[in-house]
Amino acid sequence: KEYFLEFAIKINTCNNMYTTSFLFRLAKAILVAAIGIMTALIVIGNTTDYYTNYFFVEHVMKMDSVFPESRIHYRSISNPFFSMQDILLL
């Protein structure tokens, strides 16, 4: 009887495999942590390098890289006041 109990304990301690649900939870936790770190790096980069981001947003809002024969130039915003508002919203 004691031998069987000792054998059962050895079997349970030798099984180092994790369950599937534990591995999925671990993967989800790692993914959330990675997304959080990436978001923090993006926020730090965007707040410390303001002028680069300002000129990029201004370039996007002006739509100056769109083909000249395109008919969507009416959407462009070239007023600097609106570009400042847009970057503040970002």
Residue, then its C-alpha position, 0 to 999 in steps of 0.5 A: k500500500e505504501y509502495f503504491l502511494e509512493f509510486a503514484i506521487k512519483i508519477n504525478t511529479c514526473n509529469n511536467m506537461y502543462t494543460t492546453s488551457f494553461l498554455f492558452r492563458l499564458a499565451k494570451a497574457i504574453l500577447v497582452a503584455a507585448i501589446g502593452i509594451m508596444t503601445a507604451l513605446i509608441v506613445i513615448g515616441n509620439t510625445t517626445d518627437y512632436y515635430t516629426n509627427y506634426f509634419f507627418v500628420e500635416h503631410v497626410m492631411k494636405m494629401d500632397s502625394v496624391f496624383p494630380e489627376s485624382r478627383i479627391h483633392y477636395r478632401s485635403i485640409s491645408n489649414p495649419f489650424f486644423s492640422m494642429q487639432d488633428i494631431l492633438l486628437l491623435 
